[in-house]
Amino acid sequence: MILEQFDEDAAEKAGAATVSPPSNFGMVDAGVYRSGFPDPANFGFLRSLGLRSVVYLCPEPYREENAAFLKAEGIRLFQFGIEGNKDPHMSIPVDAIMGALRVILDVRNHPVLIHCKRGKHRTGCLVGCFRKLQNWCLSSVFEEYHRYAAGKSRLADLSFIESFDVTCMRDCLLRLIYHYHGCLQKSKRLVYNER
């Protein structure tokens, strides 16, 4: 997909360093990518994607060198601090997932990269909820989650994805649709608020 679009020969001719994608990188949908935390060695690859936004799902502050890269490239950072844990009784914050979905659904933020530390669990939960919005069957959603989790699936994540109610995103989707079709120019109460 995107790997086919990237011209490595052109990068080498331009004197670029070795270009490699971040760990656990994948294309979710047109203009939506996922990965583990990018290292400086991945900056050239990320530059080739032409990113407008990054959705960061960890509570820790963004690394300085990564923040400097985003600033230099004019990439907007959206942080949703979801604690990573293995406790099956700990719940994933629905508000954080819904906020991240709002960013992903808004094409003004595309191309967008979603990542956490390893690109497995938090990213997998968000992408799983996104897939439910796309009407994927649950078995396909779980198969994708397992593929990226690389044998380290978490029951709490799968339960969260299964129980996530996509109807809670209906209003957000309608606002975005209305906004892009010019239906909301006079109605301020329904305008999508950008944070």
MARBA-3410 file (N, C-alpha, C, O; in Angstrom, 1 decimal):
195
0.8,-1.2,0.0,0.0,0.0,0.0,0.9,1.2,0.0,1.3,1.7,-1.1 ~ 1.1,1.8,1.2,2.0,3.0,1.2,3.4,2.7,0.9,4.1,3.5,0.4 ~ 3.8,1.5,1.3,5.2,1.1,1.0,5.5,1.1,-0.5,6.6,1.4,-1.0 ~ 4.4,0.8,-1.3,4.6,0.8,-2.8,4.7,2.2,-3.3,5.3,2.5,-4.3 ~ 4.1,3.2,-2.6,4.1,4.6,-3.0,5.4,5.3,-2.7,5.7,6.2,-3.4
6.1,4.8,-1.7,7.4,5.5,-1.3,8.5,5.1,-2.3,8.7,3.9,-2.5 ~ 9.2,6.0,-2.9,10.2,5.8,-3.8,11.6,5.8,-3.1,12.1,6.9,-2.9 ~ 12.1,4.6,-2.7,13.4,4.6,-2.0,14.6,5.1,-2.8,15.5,5.7,-2.3 ~ 14.5,4.8,-4.2,15.6,5.3,-5.0,15.7,6.8,-5.0,16.8,7.4,-5.0 ~ 14.6,7.4,-5.1,14.5,8.9,-5.1,15.1,9.4,-3.8,15.8,10.5,-3.7
14.8,8.8,-2.6,15.3,9.2,-1.3,16.8,9.1,-1.3,17.5,9.9,-0.7 ~ 17.3,7.9,-1.8,18.7,7.7,-1.8,19.5,8.8,-2.7,20.5,9.3,-2.3 ~ 18.9,9.1,-3.8,19.5,10.1,-4.7,19.5,11.4,-4.1,20.4,12.2,-4.3 ~ 18.5,11.7,-3.3,18.4,13.0,-2.6,19.3,13.1,-1.4,19.4,14.1,-0.7 ~ 20.1,12.0,-1.1,21.0,12.0,0.0,20.4,11.7,1.3,21.0,12.0,2.4
19.2,11.1,1.3,18.5,10.8,2.6,19.2,9.6,3.2,19.7,8.8,2.6 ~ 19.1,9.6,4.5,19.6,8.4,5.3,18.6,7.2,5.0,17.6,7.4,4.4 ~ 19.0,6.1,5.6,18.1,4.9,5.4,16.7,5.2,6.0,16.6,5.8,7.0 ~ 15.7,4.9,5.2,14.4,5.2,5.5,13.7,3.9,5.9,13.7,2.9,5.2 ~ 13.0,3.9,7.1,12.3,2.7,7.5,11.1,3.2,8.3,11.1,4.2,9.0
10.0,2.4,8.2,8.8,2.7,8.9,8.9,2.4,10.4,9.8,1.6,10.8 ~ 8.1,3.0,11.3,8.1,2.6,12.7,7.7,1.2,12.9,7.1,0.6,12.0 ~ 8.0,0.6,14.0,7.6,-0.7,14.3,6.1,-0.9,14.3,5.4,0.1,14.6 ~ 5.6,-2.0,13.9,4.2,-2.3,13.8,3.4,-1.4,12.9,2.2,-1.1,13.2 ~ 4.1,-0.8,11.9,3.4,0.1,11.0,2.4,-0.6,10.1,2.6,-1.7,9.7
1.3,0.1,9.8,0.3,-0.4,8.9,-0.6,0.7,8.5,-0.8,1.7,9.1 ~ -1.2,0.4,7.3,-2.2,1.4,6.8,-3.6,0.9,7.3,-4.0,-0.3,7.1 ~ -4.3,1.8,8.0,-5.7,1.4,8.5,-6.7,1.7,7.4,-7.6,0.9,7.2 ~ -6.6,2.9,6.8,-7.5,3.3,5.8,-6.8,4.4,5.0,-5.7,4.8,5.4 ~ -7.4,4.9,3.9,-6.8,5.9,3.2,-6.6,7.1,4.1,-7.5,7.7,4.6
-5.3,7.5,4.2,-5.0,8.7,5.1,-4.9,8.4,6.5,-4.8,9.3,7.3 ~ -5.0,7.1,6.9,-5.0,6.8,8.4,-4.0,5.6,8.5,-4.1,4.6,7.9 ~ -3.0,5.9,9.4,-1.9,4.9,9.6,-1.8,4.6,11.1,-2.3,5.3,11.9 ~ -1.1,3.5,11.4,-0.9,3.1,12.8,0.5,2.6,12.9,1.2,2.1,11.9 ~ 1.1,2.7,14.2,2.4,2.2,14.4,2.7,2.2,15.9,1.9,2.6,16.7
3.9,1.7,16.2,4.5,1.9,17.5,5.1,3.3,17.6,5.1,4.0,16.6 ~ 5.8,3.6,18.7,6.4,4.9,18.8,7.5,5.1,17.8,8.4,4.3,17.8 ~ 7.4,6.2,17.0,8.5,6.4,16.0,9.8,6.8,16.6,9.9,7.6,17.6 ~ 10.9,6.3,16.1,12.3,6.7,16.4,12.8,7.7,15.4,12.2,7.8,14.3 ~ 13.8,8.5,15.7,14.4,9.4,14.8,14.7,8.7,13.4,14.6,9.4,12.4
15.1,7.5,13.4,15.4,6.7,12.2,14.1,6.6,11.3,14.3,6.4,10.1 ~ 12.9,6.8,11.9,11.7,6.7,11.1,11.2,8.1,10.5,10.2,8.1,9.8 ~ 11.9,9.2,10.9,11.4,10.5,10.5,11.3,10.6,9.0,10.4,11.3,8.5 ~ 12.3,10.1,8.3,12.3,10.2,6.8,11.0,9.5,6.2,10.4,10.1,5.3 ~ 10.7,8.4,6.8,9.5,7.7,6.3,8.3,8.4,6.6,7.4,8.6,5.8
8.2,8.9,7.8,7.0,9.7,8.2,6.9,11.0,7.4,5.8,11.4,7.0 ~ 8.0,11.6,7.0,8.0,12.8,6.2,7.3,12.4,4.8,6.6,13.2,4.2 ~ 7.7,11.2,4.3,7.2,10.8,3.0,5.6,10.6,3.0,5.0,10.6,1.9 ~ 5.0,10.4,4.2,3.6,10.2,4.3,2.8,11.5,4.2,1.6,11.5,3.9 ~ 3.5,12.6,4.4,2.9,13.9,4.3,1.9,14.1,5.5,0.8,14.7,5.2
2.2,13.7,6.6,1.3,13.7,7.8,0.8,15.1,8.1,1.6,16.1,8.0 ~ -0.4,15.3,8.5,-0.9,16.5,9.0,-1.1,16.4,10.6,-1.0,17.4,11.3 ~ -1.3,15.1,11.0,-1.6,14.9,12.4,-1.1,13.6,13.0,-0.8,12.7,12.2 ~ -0.9,13.6,14.3,-0.5,12.4,15.0,-1.4,12.3,16.2,-1.6,13.2,16.9 ~ -2.0,11.1,16.4,-2.8,10.8,17.6,-1.9,9.9,18.4,-1.6,8.8,18.1
-1.5,10.4,19.6,-0.7,9.8,20.6,-1.5,9.3,21.7,-2.2,10.1,22.4 ~ -1.5,8.0,22.0,-2.4,7.4,23.0,-1.8,7.2,24.4,-2.4,6.5,25.2 ~ -0.6,7.7,24.7,0.0,7.5,26.0,-0.1,8.7,26.9,-0.1,9.8,26.3 ~ 0.0,8.5,28.2,-0.1,9.7,29.1,1.2,10.4,29.2,1.2,11.6,29.7 ~ 2.3,9.8,28.9,3.7,10.4,29.1,3.8,11.5,28.1,3.3,11.5,27.0
4.6,12.5,28.5,4.9,13.6,27.6,5.6,13.1,26.3,6.3,12.1,26.4 ~ 5.3,13.8,25.2,5.9,13.4,23.9,7.4,13.7,24.0,7.8,14.7,24.5 ~ 8.2,12.7,23.4,9.6,12.9,23.4,10.0,14.2,22.7,9.4,14.6,21.7 ~ 11.0,14.9,23.3,11.4,16.2,22.7,11.8,16.1,21.3,11.4,17.0,20.5 ~ 12.6,15.1,20.9,13.1,15.0,19.5,11.9,14.8,18.6,11.9,15.3,17.4
10.9,14.0,19.0,9.7,13.8,18.2,8.9,15.0,18.1,8.4,15.4,17.0 ~ 8.7,15.7,19.2,8.0,17.0,19.2,8.6,18.0,18.3,7.9,18.7,17.6 ~ 9.9,18.1,18.3,10.7,19.0,17.4,10.4,18.6,15.9,10.3,19.5,15.1 ~ 10.4,17.3,15.6,10.2,16.9,14.3,8.8,17.3,13.8,8.6,17.8,12.7 ~ 7.8,17.1,14.7,6.4,17.4,14.4,6.3,18.9,14.1,5.6,19.4,13.2
6.9,19.7,15.0,6.9,21.2,14.8,7.5,21.6,13.5,7.0,22.4,12.8 ~ 8.7,21.0,13.2,9.4,21.4,12.0,8.6,21.0,10.7,8.7,21.7,9.7 ~ 7.8,20.0,10.8,7.1,19.5,9.7,5.6,20.1,9.6,4.9,19.8,8.7 ~ 5.3,20.8,10.7,3.9,21.4,10.7,2.8,20.3,11.0,1.7,20.5,10.5 ~ 3.2,19.3,11.7,2.3,18.2,12.1,1.7,18.5,13.4,2.4,18.8,14.4
0.4,18.4,13.5,-0.4,18.6,14.7,-0.4,17.4,15.6,-0.7,16.3,15.1 ~ -0.2,17.6,16.9,-0.2,16.4,17.9,-1.5,16.5,18.7,-1.8,17.5,19.3 ~ -2.2,15.3,18.7,-3.4,15.2,19.5,-3.0,14.1,20.5,-2.7,12.9,20.1 ~ -3.0,14.4,21.8,-2.6,13.4,22.8,-3.9,13.0,23.7,-4.6,13.8,24.2 ~ -4.1,11.7,23.8,-5.1,11.1,24.6,-4.5,10.1,25.5,-4.1,9.0,25.1
-4.3,10.5,26.7,-3.5,9.8,27.7,-4.2,8.5,28.2,-5.0,8.6,29.2 ~ -4.0,7.4,27.6,-4.6,6.2,28.0,-3.6,5.4,28.7,-2.5,5.0,28.1 ~ -3.8,5.0,30.0,-2.8,4.2,30.7,-2.7,2.8,30.1,-3.7,2.2,29.8 ~ -1.5,2.3,29.9,-1.3,1.0,29.5,-1.2,0.0,30.7,-0.4,0.3,31.5 ~ -2.0,-1.0,30.7,-1.9,-1.9,31.8,-2.4,-3.3,31.4,-3.2,-3.4,30.5
-2.1,-4.2,32.2,-2.4,-5.6,31.9,-3.6,-6.1,32.8,-4.0,-7.3,32.7 ~ -4.0,-5.2,33.7,-5.1,-5.6,34.6,-6.4,-5.8,33.9,-6.9,-4.8,33.3 ~ -7.0,-7.0,33.9,-8.2,-7.2,33.1,-9.4,-6.5,33.7,-10.5,-6.4,33.1 ~ -9.3,-6.0,35.0,-10.4,-5.3,35.6,-10.4,-3.8,35.4,-11.3,-3.1,35.8 ~ -9.3,-3.3,34.8,-9.1,-1.9,34.6,-9.8,-1.5,33.3,-9.6,-2.2,32.3
-10.6,-0.5,33.3,-11.4,-0.1,32.1,-10.6,0.9,31.3,-9.8,1.7,31.8 ~ -10.8,0.9,30.0,-10.3,1.9,29.0,-11.2,3.1,29.0,-12.4,2.9,29.0 ~ -10.7,4.3,29.1,-11.5,5.5,29.1,-12.3,5.7,27.8,-11.6,6.0,26.8 ~ -13.6,5.5,27.8,-14.4,5.7,26.6,-14.2,7.1,26.0,-14.2,7.2,24.8 ~ -14.2,8.1,26.9,-14.0,9.5,26.4,-12.8,9.7,25.6,-12.8,10.4,24.6
-11.7,9.1,26.0,-10.4,9.2,25.3,-10.5,8.5,23.9,-10.1,9.1,22.9 ~ -11.2,7.4,23.9,-11.3,6.7,22.6,-12.3,7.5,21.7,-12.0,7.6,20.5 ~ -13.3,8.0,22.2,-14.2,8.8,21.4,-13.6,10.1,20.9,-13.8,10.5,19.8 ~ -12.8,10.7,21.8,-12.0,11.9,21.3,-11.1,11.6,20.2,-10.9,12.4,19.2 ~ -10.3,10.5,20.3,-9.4,10.1,19.3,-10.1,9.8,18.0,-9.7,10.1,16.9
-11.3,9.1,18.1,-12.1,8.8,16.9,-12.5,10.1,16.2,-12.6,10.1,15.0 ~ -12.9,11.1,17.0,-13.3,12.4,16.3,-12.2,12.9,15.5,-12.4,13.4,14.4 ~ -11.0,12.8,16.0,-9.8,13.3,15.2,-9.6,12.5,14.0,-9.4,13.1,12.9 ~ -9.7,11.2,14.1,-9.5,10.3,13.0,-10.6,10.5,11.9,-10.3,10.4,10.7 ~ -11.8,10.7,12.3,-12.9,10.8,11.4,-12.9,12.1,10.6,-13.5,12.2,9.6
-12.2,13.1,11.2,-12.2,14.5,10.5,-11.1,14.5,9.5,-9.9,14.5,9.8 ~ -11.5,14.5,8.2,-10.5,14.4,7.1,-9.6,15.6,7.1,-8.5,15.6,6.4 ~ -9.9,16.7,7.8,-9.0,17.8,7.9,-7.7,17.4,8.6,-6.7,18.1,8.5 ~ -7.7,16.4,9.4,-6.6,15.9,10.1,-5.8,14.8,9.3,-4.7,14.4,9.8 ~ -6.2,14.5,8.1,-5.6,13.4,7.3,-4.5,14.0,6.5,-4.6,15.2,6.0
-3.4,13.3,6.2,-3.1,12.0,6.7,-2.7,12.0,8.2,-2.1,13.0,8.7 ~ -3.1,11.0,9.0,-2.9,10.9,10.4,-2.3,9.6,10.8,-2.6,8.6,10.2 ~ -1.4,9.7,11.8,-0.7,8.5,12.3,-1.2,8.3,13.7,-1.2,9.2,14.5 ~ -1.7,7.1,14.0,-2.1,6.7,15.4,-1.0,5.9,16.0,-0.5,4.9,15.4 ~ -0.5,6.2,17.2,0.4,5.4,17.8,0.4,5.5,19.4,-0.1,6.4,19.9
0.9,4.4,20.0,1.2,4.3,21.4,2.7,3.9,21.5,3.5,4.4,20.7 ~ 3.0,3.1,22.5,4.4,2.7,22.6,4.8,1.6,21.6,5.8,1.8,20.9 ~ 4.0,0.6,21.6,4.3,-0.5,20.7,3.4,-0.7,19.5,3.6,-1.5,18.6 ~ 2.3,0.1,19.5,1.3,0.0,18.4,0.5,-1.3,18.5,0.0,-1.8,17.5 ~ 0.3,-1.8,19.7,-0.4,-3.0,19.9,-1.8,-2.8,20.6,-2.8,-3.0,20.0
-1.8,-2.5,21.9,-3.0,-2.6,22.7,-3.8,-1.3,22.6,-5.0,-1.4,22.2 ~ -3.3,-0.2,23.0,-4.1,1.0,23.0,-4.4,1.4,21.5,-5.6,1.7,21.2 ~ -3.4,1.3,20.6,-3.7,1.5,19.2,-4.7,0.5,18.7,-5.6,0.8,17.9 ~ -4.5,-0.7,19.1,-5.4,-1.8,18.7,-6.9,-1.6,19.1,-7.8,-1.8,18.3 ~ -7.1,-1.0,20.3,-8.4,-0.7,20.8,-9.0,0.4,19.9,-10.2,0.3,19.5
-8.3,1.4,19.7,-8.8,2.6,18.9,-9.1,2.1,17.5,-10.2,2.4,17.0 ~ -8.2,1.4,16.9,-8.5,0.9,15.5,-9.6,-0.1,15.5,-10.4,-0.1,14.5 ~ -9.8,-0.9,16.5,-10.9,-1.8,16.6,-12.2,-1.1,16.7,-13.2,-1.5,16.0 ~ -12.3,0.0,17.4,-13.5,0.8,17.5,-13.8,1.5,16.2,-14.9,1.6,15.7 ~ -12.7,1.9,15.5,-12.8,2.5,14.2,-13.4,1.5,13.2,-14.3,1.8,12.4
-12.9,0.3,13.3,-13.4,-0.8,12.4,-14.9,-1.1,12.6,-15.7,-1.4,11.7 ~ -15.3,-1.0,13.9,-16.8,-1.2,14.2,-17.6,-0.1,13.5,-18.7,-0.3,13.0 ~ -17.0,1.2,13.5,-17.7,2.3,12.8,-17.8,2.0,11.3,-18.7,2.4,10.6 ~ -16.8,1.2,10.8,-16.8,0.9,9.4,-17.7,-0.4,9.1,-17.7,-0.9,8.0 ~ -18.4,-0.9,10.1,-19.2,-2.0,10.0,-18.5,-3.3,9.7,-19.0,-4.2,9.1
-17.2,-3.4,10.2,-16.5,-4.7,10.1,-17.2,-5.7,11.0,-17.7,-5.3,12.1 ~ -17.2,-7.0,10.7,-17.7,-8.0,11.6,-16.7,-8.2,12.7,-15.5,-8.0,12.5 ~ -17.1,-8.5,13.9,-16.3,-8.6,15.1,-15.1,-9.6,14.9,-14.0,-9.4,15.4 ~ -15.3,-10.7,14.2,-14.3,-11.7,14.0,-13.1,-11.1,13.2,-12.0,-11.4,13.5 ~ -13.4,-10.2,12.2,-12.4,-9.6,11.5,-11.6,-8.5,12.3,-10.4,-8.3,12.2
-12.4,-7.8,13.1,-11.8,-6.8,14.0,-10.8,-7.5,15.0,-9.7,-7.0,15.2 ~ -11.2,-8.6,15.5,-10.4,-9.3,16.5,-9.2,-9.9,15.8,-8.1,-10.0,16.3 ~ -9.4,-10.4,14.6,-8.2,-11.0,13.8,-7.1,-9.9,13.6,-6.0,-10.2,13.8 ~ -7.6,-8.7,13.2,-6.6,-7.6,13.0,-5.9,-7.2,14.3,-4.7,-7.0,14.4 ~ -6.7,-7.2,15.4,-6.1,-6.9,16.7,-5.1,-7.9,17.1,-4.0,-7.5,17.5
-5.4,-9.2,16.9,-4.4,-10.3,17.2,-3.2,-10.2,16.4,-2.1,-10.4,16.9 ~ -3.3,-9.8,15.1,-2.2,-9.8,14.2,-1.2,-8.7,14.7,0.0,-8.9,14.7 ~ -1.7,-7.5,15.1,-0.8,-6.5,15.5,-0.3,-6.7,17.0,0.8,-6.2,17.3 ~ -1.1,-7.4,17.8,-0.7,-7.6,19.2,0.4,-8.7,19.3,1.0,-8.8,20.3 ~ 0.6,-9.4,18.2,1.7,-10.4,18.1,1.7,-11.4,19.3,2.7,-11.5,19.9
0.6,-12.0,19.5,0.5,-13.0,20.5,0.4,-12.5,21.9,0.3,-13.2,22.9 ~ 0.2,-11.2,22.1,0.1,-10.6,23.4,-1.3,-9.9,23.5,-1.4,-8.7,24.1 ~ -2.3,-10.5,23.1,-3.7,-10.0,23.2,-4.1,-9.8,24.6,-3.7,-10.6,25.5 ~ -4.9,-8.8,24.9,-5.5,-8.6,26.2,-7.0,-8.8,26.2,-7.6,-8.1,25.4 ~ -7.5,-9.6,27.1,-8.9,-9.8,27.1,-9.7,-8.5,27.4,-10.8,-8.3,26.8
-9.1,-7.7,28.2,-9.8,-6.4,28.5,-10.0,-5.6,27.3,-11.0,-4.9,27.1 ~ -9.0,-5.6,26.4,-9.1,-4.8,25.1,-10.2,-5.4,24.3,-11.0,-4.7,23.7 ~ -10.2,-6.7,24.1,-11.2,-7.4,23.3,-12.6,-7.1,23.8,-13.5,-6.9,23.0 ~ -12.7,-7.2,25.1,-14.1,-6.9,25.7,-14.5,-5.5,25.5,-15.6,-5.2,25.2 ~ -13.5,-4.5,25.6,-13.8,-3.1,25.4,-14.3,-2.9,23.9,-15.3,-2.3,23.7
-13.6,-3.5,23.0,-13.9,-3.3,21.6,-15.3,-3.9,21.3,-16.1,-3.3,20.6 ~ -15.6,-5.1,21.9,-16.8,-5.8,21.6,-18.0,-4.9,22.2,-19.1,-4.9,21.6 ~ -17.8,-4.3,23.4,-18.9,-3.6,24.0,-19.0,-2.1,23.6,-19.9,-1.4,23.9 ~ -18.0,-1.6,22.8,-18.0,-0.2,22.4,-19.3,0.0,21.5,-19.5,-0.7,20.5 ~ -20.0,1.0,21.9,-21.3,1.4,21.3,-21.0,2.4,20.2,-20.8,3.6,20.5
-21.1,2.0,19.0,-20.8,3.0,17.9,-21.8,4.0,17.7,-21.6,5.1,17.1 ~ -23.0,3.8,18.3,-24.0,4.9,18.1,-23.7,6.1,18.9,-24.2,7.2,18.6 ~ -22.8,6.0,19.8,-22.3,7.2,20.6,-21.6,8.2,19.7,-21.4,9.3,20.0 ~ -21.1,7.7,18.5,-20.3,8.5,17.6,-21.2,9.1,16.5,-20.8,9.8,15.7 ~ -22.5,8.7,16.5,-23.4,9.1,15.4,-23.5,10.7,15.3,-23.4,11.2,14.2
-23.6,11.4,16.4,-23.7,12.8,16.4,-22.5,13.4,15.8,-22.5,14.4,15.1 ~ -21.3,12.9,16.2,-20.1,13.4,15.7,-20.0,13.3,14.2,-19.6,14.2,13.5 ~ -20.4,12.1,13.7,-20.4,11.8,12.3,-21.3,12.7,11.5,-21.0,13.3,10.5 ~ -22.5,12.9,12.1,-23.5,13.8,11.4,-23.0,15.2,11.4,-23.1,15.9,10.3 ~ -22.4,15.7,12.4,-21.8,17.1,12.4,-20.7,17.2,11.4,-20.7,18.2,10.6
-19.9,16.2,11.2,-18.8,16.3,10.2,-19.4,16.3,8.8,-19.0,17.0,7.9 ~ -20.4,15.4,8.6,-21.1,15.4,7.3,-21.8,16.7,7.0,-21.6,17.2,5.9 ~ -22.5,17.2,7.9,-23.2,18.5,7.7,-22.2,19.6,7.5,-22.4,20.5,6.6 ~ -21.1,19.6,8.2,-20.1,20.7,8.1,-19.5,20.7,6.6,-19.4,21.7,6.0 ~ -19.2,19.5,6.1,-18.6,19.4,4.8,-19.6,19.7,3.7,-19.2,20.0,2.5
-20.9,19.6,3.9,-21.9,19.9,2.9,-22.5,21.2,3.1,-23.5,21.6,2.4 ~ -21.9,22.1,4.0,-22.4,23.4,4.2,-23.7,23.6,4.8,-24.3,24.7,4.7 ~ -24.2,22.6,5.5,-25.6,22.6,6.1,-25.6,23.4,7.4,-26.7,23.8,7.9 ~ -24.4,23.7,8.0,-24.4,24.2,9.3,-24.0,25.7,9.4,-23.6,26.2,10.5 ~ -23.9,26.3,8.3,-23.4,27.7,8.3,-24.2,28.6,9.2,-23.6,29.6,9.7
-25.5,28.4,9.4,-26.3,29.3,10.2,-26.6,28.7,11.6,-27.1,29.4,12.5 ~ -26.4,27.4,11.8,-26.8,26.8,13.0,-25.5,26.5,13.8,-24.8,25.6,13.6 ~ -25.2,27.4,14.8,-24.0,27.4,15.6,-24.1,26.2,16.6,-23.0,25.8,17.0 ~ -25.2,25.8,17.0,-25.3,24.8,18.0,-24.8,23.4,17.6,-24.4,22.6,18.4 ~ -24.7,23.2,16.3,-24.3,21.9,15.7,-22.9,21.9,15.1,-22.4,20.9,14.7
-22.3,23.0,15.1,-21.0,23.1,14.4,-19.9,22.3,15.2,-19.9,22.3,16.4 ~ -19.1,21.6,14.4,-18.1,20.8,15.0,-17.0,21.7,15.6,-16.5,22.5,14.9 ~ -16.8,21.5,16.9,-15.8,22.4,17.6,-14.4,21.7,17.5,-14.2,20.6,17.9 ~ -13.4,22.5,16.9,-12.1,22.0,16.8,-11.3,22.4,18.0,-11.3,23.5,18.4 ~ -10.6,21.4,18.6,-9.8,21.7,19.8,-8.4,21.9,19.5,-7.5,22.2,20.3
END
